[in-house]
């Protein structure tokens, strides 16, 4: 299954385990294009630390009357059932979503999709941070903003942000903006001739840092 054949849902959260998820952004890629986006602020479930607010710009007062992120289970479970979730350094997003809902509904295991396998897990995730580190080990940075600049998609990101992001959230450390940035890194990879035929299982394999877990996926024919 090529990466363009299935929806891939890029997720970004702002917040922490302590404060809860304060903002989410979702970008769905299909056919190598952004086809849908969603974002909103969410009420805090704990203390919003001043040092965190300085990064993401979201105060406790700004979200005091918003609905809780926990209300969104149906949305995120449906996303997971339709395609793999993705993020830039996905461990943070995986930890945050599991802090609210440990498991989704039983969903396809896209690492072994040709076998019709299912799994009750938010992962495996497509992780652009891990993928770029694996494919371009010469890079001295894995930071989202710096990769966007290096691989030439900043102007495209700004254009998409103008179309999809709230005016006051068109910046890094805003959930939908970061999700768009990560999605464009995957698009940029797919535009390169050597990766034009990449598959979803291959992306999931390249996203795994643990050698034993990666070896378990290498039994599949990925290309």
Buried (B, 14 or more C-beta within 10 A) or exposed (E): EBBBEBBBBBBBBBBBEEBBBBBBBBBBBBEBEBEEBBBBBBBBBEEBEEEBBEEBBBEBEBBEEBEBBEEBBEEBBEBBEBBBBBBBBBBBBBEBBBBBBEEBEEBBBBBBBEEEEBBEBBBBBBBBBBBBBBEEEEBEEBBBBEBBEBBEBBEBBBEBBEEBBBEEBBEBBBBBBBBBBBBBBBBBBBEEEEBEEBBBBBBBBBBBEEEEEBEBBEEBEBE
